Amino acid sequence: VVQLTAQNKTVKDKVLPVSPEVKIGKLSNGLTYYIRKNQEPKNRAELRLVVNAGSTLESDKQVGLAHFVEHMCFNGTKHFKKQELVDFLEKSGVNFGADLNAYTSFDETVYELQVPTDSPTVYRQALQILEDWAHLVSFEPVEIDKERGVIVEEWRLGRGADARLRDKYFPVMLKGSQYAKRLPIGTKENIDTAHYNTLTSFYKDWYRPDLQAVIVVGDVDVAETERMIKEHFAKIPRAVNPKPRKKFSIPSHTETRVSILTDPEQPYNVVQIYYTQPEIPAAKTESEYRASIVRGLFNQMMSSRLDEIAQKPDAPFLFGSSSYGSFIGDKDAFSLLAVAKTGKDIAASIETLVTENERVRQYGFVQSELDRAVKSSMSYIENLYKERNKTKSAELLQELVRNYLKQESIPGIEYEYGLYQKFLPTITLQEVNSLISRWIKKTDRSIIVTAPEKEKNNLISSTAALDILNKPLGSLKKYEDKMATGPLLPVAPIPGKITAEKQYESIGTTEWTLSNGAHVVLKPTTFKNDDIQFSAISWGGTSLYSDADYMNASNASLIALTGGMGNLDIQSLQKEMAGKNCTVAPSMSNYMQGMNGSSTKKDLETAMQLLYGYFVAPRKDSSMFKVVQQQMQVQLANKDKNPASVFGDTVGYVMGNYHPRRKPVTLEAVKQLELDRAFNIYKERFSNGGQFLFTFVGNFTLDSIRPLVEKYIASLPSTGKQDSWKDVGLRYPLSLIHISEPTRLLSISYAV
């Protein structure tokens, strides 16, 4: 317990405890172990071997060999020869990749294994596998040589635009550090030529018990698991004259580092600005935990402002964010990011990011922004707390990995929920507003611009980028938190009735017929403590519209979703929903239209209001329509430069038998979008609520949901007739198709 002085009062700063749910031990050889019983999913356990060593510990001759060692752990150990390990696990129901995997990073290597625990033999063998990985890998020369080609192929497949660009800007922004020259994948030359002894020496030096942790979370007997861990791992000898585990740092720098790069396969114009900071250690006390909550609130509020800008047609970027968080090595970073619409918009994107952060520095946030962030944070932690006994073992395990590697505290969700309840009401606007002045500075600053090759002539110069960063902005206008007011629904629904009820006891469902003709199928469950999933479907979809209208029909639901609801535009609707844990989204497919949603029990009525509103009160917004068009155009502009996209799109078109509705979207097709037509199609498809089938699954009772169904679903307008779908001729090809030359096509995915 530490004594602190705050506001002329002496208070106690409590050290965060370790959750009583977690058993932690340390063997005499230095190996640490964690065990936690968790029954979600039942009869399964997540196992990890965490090695506190990664690529930064490689010598110049060992570049890429930390990752090579990881591969060799699957190619023969003392108790599992060559392919025997994978064969044994796959026969036991463990899938390579999904349940059996590993990764190598700069500072750690982690081996992942999910196994059944209702088979004692498999569970015991799983711990034997972890022990073999820890100190009994075979490293047979013939297997090493075979694996070289596998790793080179992995290296080759990873040589996409991201990797090529990263290889160029990492040495610039991380100049002078070990991280700049130790990318985990290594180099093809060293993978091809490294001597066997050079590889095994890395394993001998760094795979040792004082740098290892065994973590088990799942449906296990804790005492028996602890006994087995000791049986397997206590006998590993402690390292003799071990090499010191050096922690590498990133040197500070006074100059601003700039990288402006292009690549033929880079799809977007991306701006990243980093202000690196000394790392804030993981919270050990309640006051340090409180400080992390304050930083989280800042991140929410800053990103919300940039989201609001991005939802305007004249914004220079499609997406923007600004947040503080961990970076690399011994550094955190205050980072700004934007995806500019074109190369010519990069300068404006940089200026907008810098201006908005300066606006916060000058004036801070406003109270309504903090109030929304507090609501959202409390809703998030409350949901985690309510689902605490339904949380998957794989999720619980991650914080134990971080505890070992980063010393992150693990007080448990019950304790953390209590801290949020205690601290959130006490956090002031002044506290949040004071942060940004510490983070924005002219030292330890880097700016990275990555763009498609064809934008090369439109890119900003290094000098111009620095000029924007250094330009005095003067006194800016204060931010106004604009928000339309009023209820979600412009007109309250007039409730209908449930006219018939049918039970299906064999599957535990109930079907209600409503007075407007709609049908509702309900299945109460306890899979989760506070989760309700629902949907609505009916026949029709885009099949009822001509090929010429297909573009408008297929995007009608997106245009309605981004327009808002009733009197609320999308920004006002998002602000209104702060702290509400529910979502609803309309959709339109080839033969159906419908909605999907989810909610907690507390917010179910709000979810039902959204459901009702998307039927009867969708909002048409010409500004958001332009934003949607811009997003689609930017995503399409460089899609044909990505070989994987071209291949996938070609396969999709061929397998659609060259039907016009299977042809990937083009820039020309985007021009066919018409706001009025698309919006009218949406209203047509959702005008007859009585023809829909609604389904609810989750933790509710029939009595609790009955009044909501009558108020928000039985009240939907109905024509009294059922639409059907139309056969538009979509078929798979009936014979093999030969492509004599490459087909260059485009596809699109989008999000607002």
Salt bridges, closest charged atoms under 4 A:
GLU40 OE2 - LYS392 NZ 3.59
GLU46 OE1 - ARG48 NH1 2.98
ASP60 OD1 - ARG182 NH2 2.72
ASP107 OD1 - ARG245 NH2 3.97
GLU131 OE2 - HIS135 NE2 3.01
GLU131 OE1 - HIS232 ND1 2.85
GLU131 OE2 - LYS235 NZ 3.74
ASP132 OD1 - HIS79 ND1 2.96
GLU143 OE2 - LYS146 NZ 3.68
ASP145 OD1 - ARG148 NE 2.97
GLU147 OE2 - HIS71 ND1 2.79
GLU153 OE2 - ARG156 NH2 2.68
GLU154 OE2 - HIS67 NE2 3.12
GLU154 OE1 - HIS71 NE2 2.98
ASP167 OD2 - ARG159 NH1 2.42
ASP192 OD2 - LYS188 NZ 2.95
ASP205 OD2 - LYS243 NZ 3.18
ASP210 OD1 - ARG208 NE 2.94
ASP219 OD1 - LYS37 NZ 3.30
GLU224 OE2 - ARG227 NH2 2.72
GLU226 OE2 - LYS23 NZ 3.88
GLU226 OE2 - LYS230 NZ 3.90
GLU231 OE1 - ARG227 NH1 2.94
GLU255 OE2 - ARG257 NE 3.02
ASP263 OD2 - ARG164 NE 2.77
GLU265 OE1 - ARG164 NH2 3.48
GLU286 OE1 - LYS422 NZ 2.87
GLU308 OE1 - LYS575 NZ 3.13
ASP330 OD1 - LYS331 NZ 3.52
GLU351 OE2 - LYS471 NZ 2.72
GLU356 OE2 - ARG359 NH2 2.84
GLU358 OE2 - ARG361 NH2 2.81
GLU369 OE2 - ARG305 NE 2.81
GLU382 OE1 - LYS602 NZ 3.04
GLU408 OE1 - ARG402 NE 2.69
GLU414 OE2 - ARG388 NE 3.74
GLU431 OE1 - ARG290 NH1 2.46
ASP444 OD2 - LYS441 NZ 3.66
GLU453 OE2 - LYS456 NZ 3.73
ASP481 OD2 - ARG372 NH1 2.96
ASP481 OD1 - LYS575 NZ 2.76
GLU501 OE1 - ARG706 NH2 3.62
GLU511 OE2 - HIS519 ND1 2.92
ASP530 OD2 - LYS386 NZ 3.45
ASP547 OD1 - ARG661 NE 2.82
ASP549 OD2 - ARG677 NH2 2.68
GLU605 OE2 - LYS711 NZ 3.75
ASP621 OD2 - ARG619 NH1 2.74
GLU668 OE2 - LYS671 NZ 3.12
ASP676 OD1 - LYS620 NZ 2.86
GLU684 OE2 - ARG677 NH1 3.80
ASP723 OD2 - ARG685 NH2 3.13
ASP727 OD2 - ARG731 NH2 2.76
